[in-house]
């Protein structure tokens, strides 16, 4: 089964530590994985950023929420149940979620701390949203970031389509340079957009010394790019005795085109509009920073070191 919502972890988490012993997160993670019958692939599923496993993130937030409600007492990576936690389990609850935790003033203060004091109109929607949420705060932040990134990516491609072809050639040069290709700008400027034979739009050094080169075709297509276009590009590489090529489009490639490049001996990279805009954002081409947020976590090892 899929990794359960993090609020579903509260009750089995608290039941596990009911013995009063001091436990660590690895122990409770193994118990919860077995309790929910998670497969290895379920446990190893990562968040959209790829920086953390979803299951680990949800276990960590479950521990944090139970700790904020003073149901467990946590010190670094170790924790044990409190008298309040035992009292809650004594009521034999069938579920523990944010609504359950909201009965404790310490948890209310934790969840409402970011809302202006006395702003009850803002607090009530916040409580309802948190109670209904199946995702951790960190997951919601990641999904919001991905949504903003997708919107910006669409805007980038729309803007590229409005610009003249020569601008698109310059954009490709800027991007490849930012990625570490082409050596100097002077070298890259001569290489890209200077050859116009055989379906090749440019040649750029793969490394700063020019030990190998990459042949490029970059077009602002609007429709789906099919296998015939890719086949012609590969034919051009053969004609130039080239082994590496990059085909860039502002639209998308068909499944046949993607399958075709897997069958040829040349190393061909297909970059569609979504990947192109993603690379532009990753390497700061055509975008400017608005705000930067750094998400930190508790370094349990620091507090346990002697």
PEQUI-V306185 format. One record per backbone hydrogen bond with DSSP energy under -0.5 kcal/mol. CO is the residue of the C=O (numbers start at 1). NH is the residue of the N-H. If there is no record, write none. Layout:
BEGIN
[[CO | NH] [CO | NH]]
END
This chain:
BEGIN
[[5 | 8] [6 | 9] [7 | 10] [8 | 12] [9 | 13] [10 | 14] [11 | 15] [12 | 16] [13 | 17] [15 | 18] [16 | 19] [17 | 20] [17 | 81] [21 | 23] [23 | 79] [24 | 28] [25 | 29] [26 | 30] [27 | 31] [28 | 32] [29 | 33] [30 | 34] [31 | 35] [32 | 36] [33 | 38] [34 | 37] [39 | 43] [40 | 44] [41 | 45] [42 | 45] [45 | 54] [45 | 55] [47 | 50] [52 | 47] [53 | 57] [54 | 58] [55 | 59] [56 | 60] [57 | 61] [58 | 62] [59 | 63] [60 | 64] [61 | 65] [62 | 66] [63 | 67] [64 | 68] [65 | 69] [66 | 71] [66 | 72] [67 | 70] [71 | 82] [72 | 74] [73 | 80] [75 | 78] [77 | 25] [78 | 75] [79 | 23] [80 | 73] [82 | 86] [83 | 87] [84 | 88] [85 | 89] [86 | 90] [87 | 91] [88 | 91] [89 | 92] [97 | 101] [98 | 102] [100 | 103] [101 | 104] [103 | 105] [104 | 107] [104 | 108] [105 | 109] [106 | 110] [107 | 111] [108 | 112] [109 | 113] [112 | 115] [116 | 119] [118 | 120] [119 | 122] [119 | 123] [120 | 124] [121 | 125] [122 | 126] [123 | 127] [124 | 128] [125 | 129] [126 | 130] [127 | 131] [128 | 132] [129 | 133] [134 | 6] [136 | 140] [137 | 141] [138 | 142] [139 | 143] [140 | 144] [141 | 145] [142 | 146] [143 | 147] [144 | 148] [145 | 149] [146 | 150] [147 | 151] [148 | 152] [149 | 153] [150 | 154] [151 | 155] [152 | 156] [153 | 157] [154 | 158] [155 | 159] [156 | 160] [157 | 161] [158 | 162] [159 | 162] [159 | 163] [160 | 163] [164 | 167] [164 | 168] [165 | 169] [166 | 170] [167 | 171] [168 | 172] [169 | 173] [170 | 174] [171 | 175] [172 | 176] [173 | 177] [174 | 178] [175 | 179] [176 | 181] [177 | 180] [184 | 188] [185 | 189] [186 | 190] [187 | 191] [188 | 192] [191 | 194] [191 | 203] [197 | 200] [199 | 201] [201 | 193] [202 | 216] [204 | 214] [205 | 182] [207 | 210] [212 | 206] [212 | 207] [214 | 204] [215 | 246] [216 | 201] [216 | 202] [217 | 248] [219 | 221] [219 | 250] [223 | 252] [224 | 226] [225 | 254] [226 | 229] [226 | 230] [227 | 231] [228 | 232] [229 | 233] [230 | 234] [231 | 235] [232 | 236] [233 | 237] [234 | 238] [235 | 239] [236 | 240] [237 | 242] [238 | 241] [243 | 267] [244 | 215] [245 | 269] [246 | 217] [246 | 248] [247 | 271] [248 | 219] [251 | 273] [252 | 225] [254 | 258] [255 | 259] [256 | 260] [257 | 261] [258 | 262] [259 | 262] [259 | 263] [260 | 263] [260 | 264] [266 | 268] [267 | 245] [268 | 270] [269 | 247] [269 | 271] [270 | 272] [271 | 249] [272 | 276] [273 | 277] [274 | 278] [275 | 279] [276 | 280] [277 | 281] [278 | 282] [279 | 283] [280 | 285] [281 | 284] [284 | 286] [293 | 295] [294 | 296] [298 | 300] [299 | 302] [299 | 303] [300 | 304] [301 | 305]]
END
